[in-house]
Amino acid sequence: MAGTGVGRFVMNLTAENTAIVLDSTADFPEGPERFPNWRIVPLYVNVGGESYRDYVDLTPDELYRRLKAGESATTSQPTPGDFLAVYRELEPRYARIYSLQLSSTLSGTFASASAAAANVAAVRVVDTRTVCAAVAMLALAVQRRLERGTTDEEIDALVERYLTTHGLLFTVETLDYLARGGRIGRGAAFAGSLLNVKPILGLKDGEVVPLKRVRGTGKALKELGELLAETTSDEPSLRIGLGQAAAPDQMLVLESIVRAVRPQAVVEVTTALGAVVGAHAGPGTLGLFWFDDQHE
């Protein structure tokens, strides 16, 4: 985490005096509608020679339609100016601004946010070391604390705990999209021509890593549920997120599996993966995210 220019005196942080800024790869576009103190800075998706703002100019469904039609897509990070405009808009009202960005190993978005934060003393930029709904879940954990009153120190402790204990698993229809975007890392070990092989992938230090491979979507979903059961306890403090790229029916199946193996957990995020994440993962991707917020 990079704290930029913020004093370390103890201050009571609330939802009225503290803002949360996400980038669009958190895949939680409803955030600002639910929470007045939230803002989202979009990344860019480049398709057909045009640049679009994630979720603003290009919906997930439109991106997947174009990918299936054979078009290719690339992505780019927000500029420091994009972040600075949002920070400046928030600065008069909020004494603290927590800016939670996707992993710095996956994108230059964290660097852009940090460059902008150098100009606004209230901002603290967090490298979440993760992506997608996992970022949204960290933001929700911060928000819960703001709504009851918290401190910078408690949020720091939450972030450190989250970095080491949250979980992220996903399976993709094909590894081609990850390979094209250079995000595949050691996941390349799973590349091959075996019919209907589904890789189970994770994220370690911002790099896609292979965990298992199975045959067929049904077995992949079952495997995701088994891995969740192996690495978590069935507690009401367990928070779960689910994401899908043009695979809503499969996500419903995954949700039923998750609820069966962890009936006490709270499924707090179900989302369609946005155009930026989808451009790298591809249609058919399914994601499972979790965090046991025992200290809430």
C-alpha positions as CSV (number, residue, x, y, z in Angstrom):
1,M,0.0,0.0,0.0
2,A,1.2,3.5,-0.8
3,G,0.0,6.2,1.6
4,T,0.5,9.5,-0.1
5,G,0.8,12.6,2.0
6,V,-1.6,11.6,4.7
7,G,-0.8,12.3,8.3
8,R,-0.8,9.5,10.8
9,F,-2.8,11.2,13.5
10,V,-5.8,9.0,14.7
11,M,-9.0,10.0,13.0
12,N,-12.4,8.4,13.1
13,L,-13.2,7.4,9.5
14,T,-16.8,7.1,8.4
15,A,-18.7,6.7,5.2
16,E,-19.4,10.5,5.5
17,N,-15.8,11.6,5.6
18,T,-14.0,8.7,3.6
19,A,-14.4,7.9,-0.1
20,I,-13.5,4.7,-1.9
21,V,-12.2,4.8,-5.5
22,L,-12.1,1.6,-7.6
23,D,-11.0,1.0,-11.1
24,S,-13.4,-0.7,-13.4
25,T,-11.7,-4.1,-13.2
26,A,-13.4,-4.6,-9.8
27,D,-16.4,-5.5,-12.0
28,F,-18.8,-3.8,-9.6
29,P,-20.5,-1.1,-11.6
30,E,-23.3,-0.7,-9.2
31,G,-21.0,0.4,-6.4
32,P,-21.5,4.2,-6.7
33,E,-25.3,3.7,-6.9
34,R,-25.2,1.7,-3.6
35,F,-22.7,3.8,-1.8
36,P,-22.6,7.6,-2.3
37,N,-18.9,7.7,-1.2
38,W,-17.7,5.3,-4.0
39,R,-16.4,6.2,-7.4
40,I,-15.1,4.1,-10.4
41,V,-12.3,5.1,-12.8
42,P,-12.7,3.1,-16.0
43,L,-9.9,1.4,-17.9
44,Y,-10.0,1.4,-21.7
45,V,-10.8,-1.3,-24.2
46,N,-9.6,-1.1,-27.8
47,V,-11.7,-2.9,-30.4
48,G,-12.0,-2.4,-34.1
49,G,-9.7,0.6,-34.0
50,E,-11.8,2.4,-31.4
51,S,-11.1,3.1,-27.7
52,Y,-14.0,2.6,-25.3
53,R,-14.3,3.2,-21.5
54,D,-15.0,0.0,-19.7
55,Y,-18.7,-0.2,-18.6
56,V,-19.3,3.4,-19.8
57,D,-19.0,3.1,-23.6
58,L,-18.8,-0.7,-23.9
59,T,-20.9,-3.2,-22.0
60,P,-19.7,-6.7,-21.3
61,D,-22.3,-8.3,-23.5
62,E,-21.2,-6.1,-26.5
63,L,-17.6,-7.0,-26.0
64,Y,-18.3,-10.8,-25.8
65,R,-20.5,-10.5,-28.9
66,R,-17.6,-8.9,-30.8
67,L,-15.0,-11.4,-29.5
68,K,-17.2,-14.3,-30.6
69,A,-17.5,-12.7,-34.0
70,G,-13.8,-12.9,-34.4
71,E,-12.7,-9.4,-33.4
72,S,-9.7,-9.0,-31.1
73,A,-9.4,-6.6,-28.1
74,T,-6.6,-4.9,-26.2
75,T,-6.8,-2.9,-23.0
76,S,-5.0,0.1,-21.5
77,Q,-4.8,1.7,-18.1
78,P,-6.4,5.0,-17.0
79,T,-4.2,8.0,-17.2
80,P,-3.1,9.9,-14.0
81,G,-5.3,12.6,-15.2
82,D,-8.3,10.3,-15.1
83,F,-7.7,9.5,-11.5
84,L,-6.8,13.1,-10.6
85,A,-10.1,14.3,-11.9
86,V,-12.0,11.9,-9.6
87,Y,-9.7,12.7,-6.6
88,R,-10.2,16.5,-7.1
89,E,-14.0,16.0,-7.3
90,L,-13.9,14.1,-4.0
91,E,-11.3,16.2,-2.2
92,P,-13.6,19.0,-0.9
93,R,-16.0,16.6,0.8
94,Y,-13.8,13.7,2.0
95,A,-10.9,13.8,4.5
96,R,-9.7,10.4,3.3
97,I,-9.8,8.7,-0.1
98,Y,-8.9,5.1,-0.3
99,S,-8.1,4.1,-3.9
100,L,-8.1,0.3,-4.4
101,Q,-6.5,-0.8,-7.6
102,L,-6.0,-4.1,-9.4
103,S,-2.6,-5.8,-9.0
104,S,0.3,-3.7,-10.2
105,T,1.8,-6.9,-11.8
106,L,-1.2,-7.0,-14.2
107,S,-1.6,-3.4,-15.1
108,G,-0.1,0.1,-14.8
109,T,-3.3,1.3,-13.2
110,F,-1.8,1.4,-9.8
111,A,1.1,3.5,-11.1
112,S,-1.4,6.0,-12.7
113,A,-3.4,6.2,-9.4
114,S,-0.2,6.7,-7.4
115,A,1.0,9.5,-9.7
116,A,-2.3,11.3,-9.4
117,A,-2.3,10.8,-5.6
118,A,1.0,12.7,-5.3
119,N,-1.1,15.8,-5.9
120,V,-3.9,15.1,-3.4
121,A,-2.9,14.7,0.2
122,A,-6.1,12.8,1.3
123,V,-5.5,9.8,-1.0
124,R,-4.1,6.5,0.0
125,V,-3.5,4.1,-2.9
126,V,-3.7,0.3,-2.3
127,D,-2.2,-2.3,-4.6
128,T,-4.7,-5.1,-3.9
129,R,-2.5,-7.7,-5.7
130,T,-5.7,-9.2,-7.1
131,V,-8.4,-8.4,-9.6
132,C,-12.1,-8.5,-10.5
133,A,-14.7,-9.1,-7.8
134,A,-11.9,-9.8,-5.3
135,V,-11.2,-6.0,-5.3
136,A,-14.9,-5.2,-4.9
137,M,-15.0,-7.5,-1.9
138,L,-12.1,-5.7,-0.2
139,A,-13.9,-2.4,-0.9
140,L,-17.1,-3.8,0.7
141,A,-15.1,-4.9,3.8
142,V,-13.7,-1.4,4.1
143,Q,-17.2,0.1,3.7
144,R,-18.5,-2.1,6.5
145,R,-15.9,-0.6,8.8
146,L,-16.6,2.9,7.6
147,E,-20.3,2.5,8.4
148,R,-19.5,1.8,12.0
149,G,-16.5,4.0,12.3
150,T,-12.9,2.9,11.9
151,T,-9.3,4.2,11.6
152,D,-6.5,4.2,9.1
153,E,-4.7,1.6,11.3
154,E,-7.7,-0.8,11.2
155,I,-8.0,-0.4,7.5
156,D,-4.2,-1.1,7.1
157,A,-4.6,-4.3,9.2
158,L,-7.6,-5.3,7.1
159,V,-5.7,-4.9,3.8
160,E,-2.7,-6.8,5.1
161,R,-5.0,-9.7,6.2
162,Y,-6.8,-9.6,3.0
163,L,-3.6,-9.8,0.9
164,T,-2.6,-13.1,2.6
165,T,-6.0,-14.8,3.1
166,H,-8.4,-14.0,0.3
167,G,-9.0,-16.6,-2.4
168,L,-9.4,-16.4,-6.2
169,L,-10.0,-19.3,-8.6
170,F,-11.2,-19.3,-12.1
171,T,-11.7,-21.5,-15.1
172,V,-11.7,-20.4,-18.8
173,E,-13.2,-21.8,-22.0
174,T,-9.8,-21.4,-23.7
175,L,-6.3,-20.2,-22.7
176,D,-6.0,-18.3,-26.0
177,Y,-7.1,-14.9,-24.6
178,L,-4.8,-15.1,-21.6
179,A,-1.9,-16.1,-23.9
180,R,-2.6,-13.1,-26.3
181,G,-2.6,-10.7,-23.4
182,G,0.6,-12.0,-21.9
183,R,-1.2,-12.8,-18.6
184,I,-0.9,-16.6,-18.7
185,G,2.4,-17.0,-16.9
186,R,3.0,-20.5,-15.7
187,G,-0.6,-21.2,-16.8
188,A,1.0,-21.9,-20.2
189,A,1.8,-25.4,-18.8
190,F,-1.9,-26.2,-19.3
191,A,-1.9,-25.2,-23.0
192,G,-2.4,-28.1,-25.3
193,S,-4.8,-29.8,-27.6
194,L,-6.6,-32.2,-25.3
195,L,-10.3,-32.1,-26.1
196,N,-12.5,-30.3,-23.5
197,V,-9.8,-29.9,-20.9
198,K,-10.7,-27.2,-18.4
199,P,-7.9,-25.6,-16.4
200,I,-8.4,-24.5,-12.8
201,L,-6.3,-21.3,-12.4
202,G,-5.4,-19.1,-9.5
203,L,-3.5,-15.8,-9.0
204,K,-0.3,-15.7,-7.1
205,D,1.7,-12.5,-6.7
206,G,-0.4,-11.1,-9.6
207,E,0.5,-14.0,-11.9
208,V,-1.9,-16.6,-13.3
209,V,-0.9,-20.0,-12.0
210,P,-2.3,-23.4,-12.8
211,L,-3.7,-25.5,-10.1
212,K,-5.6,-28.4,-11.7
213,R,-7.2,-29.5,-14.9
214,V,-10.3,-31.5,-15.4
215,R,-12.5,-32.6,-18.4
216,G,-15.7,-30.7,-19.0
217,T,-17.4,-27.6,-17.5
218,G,-19.4,-29.7,-15.0
219,K,-16.3,-31.2,-13.4
220,A,-14.6,-27.8,-13.4
221,L,-17.5,-26.3,-11.4
222,K,-17.4,-29.2,-9.0
223,E,-13.7,-28.8,-8.6
224,L,-14.1,-25.1,-7.8
225,G,-16.6,-26.1,-5.0
226,E,-14.2,-28.7,-3.6
227,L,-11.3,-26.3,-3.5
228,L,-13.5,-23.8,-1.7
229,A,-14.5,-26.4,0.8
230,E,-10.8,-27.5,1.3
231,T,-9.6,-24.0,2.0
232,T,-12.4,-22.4,4.0
233,S,-14.7,-23.0,7.0
234,D,-18.4,-22.7,6.9
235,E,-18.9,-19.5,8.9
236,P,-21.2,-16.5,8.6
237,S,-18.1,-14.4,8.3
238,L,-17.1,-16.0,5.0
239,R,-17.9,-13.7,2.1
240,I,-18.1,-15.1,-1.5
241,G,-18.1,-13.5,-4.9
242,L,-19.0,-15.1,-8.3
243,G,-18.2,-13.8,-11.8
244,Q,-19.0,-14.9,-15.3
245,A,-18.1,-13.9,-18.9
246,A,-21.1,-14.8,-21.2
247,A,-21.8,-17.8,-19.0
248,P,-24.8,-16.8,-16.7
249,D,-26.3,-20.3,-16.6
250,Q,-23.0,-21.9,-15.5
251,M,-22.6,-19.3,-12.8
252,L,-26.0,-20.2,-11.4
253,V,-24.8,-23.8,-11.2
254,L,-21.6,-22.7,-9.5
255,E,-23.6,-20.6,-7.0
256,S,-25.7,-23.7,-6.1
257,I,-22.6,-25.7,-5.5
258,V,-21.1,-22.9,-3.4
259,R,-24.3,-22.6,-1.3
260,A,-24.3,-26.4,-0.8
261,V,-20.7,-26.6,0.5
262,R,-20.8,-23.3,2.4
263,P,-24.4,-22.7,3.5
264,Q,-23.6,-20.2,6.2
265,A,-21.4,-18.0,3.9
266,V,-22.7,-14.7,2.4
267,V,-22.7,-14.6,-1.4
268,E,-22.2,-10.8,-1.6
269,V,-21.1,-10.3,-5.2
270,T,-22.5,-11.9,-8.4
271,T,-21.3,-10.1,-11.5
272,A,-20.7,-10.2,-15.2
273,L,-17.0,-9.8,-15.9
274,G,-16.4,-6.4,-17.5
275,A,-14.9,-5.8,-20.9
276,V,-11.4,-5.3,-19.7
277,V,-11.2,-8.5,-17.6
278,G,-13.2,-10.3,-20.3
279,A,-10.8,-9.2,-23.0
280,H,-8.0,-11.1,-21.2
281,A,-10.0,-14.1,-19.9
282,G,-12.5,-14.6,-22.8
283,P,-16.1,-15.7,-23.0
284,G,-16.9,-18.7,-20.9
285,T,-14.8,-17.7,-18.0
286,L,-16.1,-18.4,-14.5
287,G,-14.6,-16.9,-11.3
288,L,-14.9,-17.7,-7.6
289,F,-13.6,-15.3,-4.9
290,W,-13.7,-15.4,-1.1
291,F,-12.6,-13.7,2.1
292,D,-13.3,-14.7,5.7
293,D,-13.9,-11.4,7.4
294,Q,-13.6,-12.7,10.9
295,H,-12.6,-9.4,12.4
296,E,-15.5,-7.4,11.0
